[in-house]
Amino acid sequence: MGAPEDVAAASKPEPIVSATSTTTSTTTSTRLLRGASVLILLQIISRAITFIANQVLLRFLTAQLLGVSTQLEVYYLSVIFFARESLRVAIQRQDSSSFSDDQGSKKQNNGAQAVVNLGYLAIGLGFPLSFLFGWLYLNSLSTSTLASAPNLVVALYIYALAAIVELLSEPAFMVMQTRLQFSARAAAESIATFLRCTITLGSAVYGARRGLFLGVLPFALGQLGYGTGLLLVYLHSGSGLASRENFSLLPRPISSSGQYLHPPTLKLTSSLLSQSVLKHLLTQGDTFLVSILSSPTSQGVYALANNYGSLLARLVFQPIEESSRSYFSRLLSSPSTPLSDKGSEKQTTETTPTPEKTASQSLLSLLKSYLLLSLIITSLAPVAAPLLLSLVAGKQWLTSGAGATLSLYTYYIPLLAINGITEAFVSSVATEKQVHKQSAWMGVFSLVFASAGFITLKVLDMGAEGLVWANGVNMACRIVWCWGFINNWFKQRGVEADVREVLPSGVGVGAAVVAGSLVRGLHFTSKGGVKEVLIGLGKIAGVGVVFLGVLSFSERQFLLSAFQAIKGRRQV
């Protein structure tokens, strides 16, 4: 991987915030740490509500209907993702002051107005995308699928409307995100999640009591409620912020020449768009692949295993990834030392850690925390997962193979977590040239994923389990590429990022092997009654407590230093 040589100003993303002082950097870090905590708490609450509602919904669903609902969700997410993702990342990479012209006191206001204006691009993209993807999806459906899923076409139209409604909140969301207004986001997503669960569950129960077979229609109505909730809350909060900071939530010029959009951000957005396409194909590629190579019933089995298996990733890893991307972007927005000035860099490092050194320490600490958590997951979760599934979803899902698929999925979760944090770092520091290079490699990995999926699904006929294996191969490739980029990036700046620092201790790894062997030797069954299942889970918990104690003792120095670092930031 070549060194980032002198890049044209138009090619290199402008910084988010100028790192002018240690106090400013520390304050930003503290706000982002608190923001991550808010987002994690929000995810836990919203997912808990969604989880409870879904358990009731599973009683009204077949595996085939769940598979179709997953396809509709992918349609919805595709419209949302392509319309706004590259814009969001590009805005995070820009300094708010860089949006302004030379109008003196209006700089900060023009910065906010520029962000609002860019948000309207997401709305404009949403309309053609919703029509295009809707047409493609309808033409891909078989006659048997349309017959087995009542109200499918109507549900698709409602999903399209829900996507547009959610995108209408994007101008307000973007400007509040740049102002680190995490409380507004927490309120919006909490209310929206409550509305979605209430509408989805209420319409499903209503249909069941009336003897109406609504099919996937409750999911579509719930998603429309979610988008409406986001729009109303963001408009209310955004209007207050606009009034205080003297900008408008409607498009307005940001320069005396009548310019509405910020050219550097548009250029960066276009360069990120191709990467976003590949990233989305890789993220949702499992659903695309399984819809082509398997039946709707197999899709429903994988969807169930994926929803439960990725619960931890959505609750904890995703908020950390989002906050880390903002943290690294802000911390490394302005290089503290030129690459050629190595003597000055060494002198600076002896007194105050450079942003690059701080970033290296933070990244390695996050990765080690993930690996320690991975030891717990991979040693206990494969046995506990089928037992939990029989309690929350019912034994009828175990006969479809969901238990075995979920058990295998637990080994995939660590790869999902590590890839998320490494890609967050890459997206924070990569130049436009490096972004294009990453996009090319992601295209290669998409071919690897498709090949692995074809082999496991068609040749070996492994069903949903084969898809988990294909995802694991794809994720491993992405992690290797990202770590190569990260290691090279730090080396160019005279900072060492030794992968050995993130490896767990030998005692911890040995304890994980012993704990895994113990729980597998207890011969649990998920086909017994509730009492037998609870007893089995209790035994696993007992082994887990002992294992956690040994692991904590073996990693006590790392855990203590991490606790002191977090405590120190909160006291700032």
Disulfide bonds with the S-S distance in Angstrom:
none
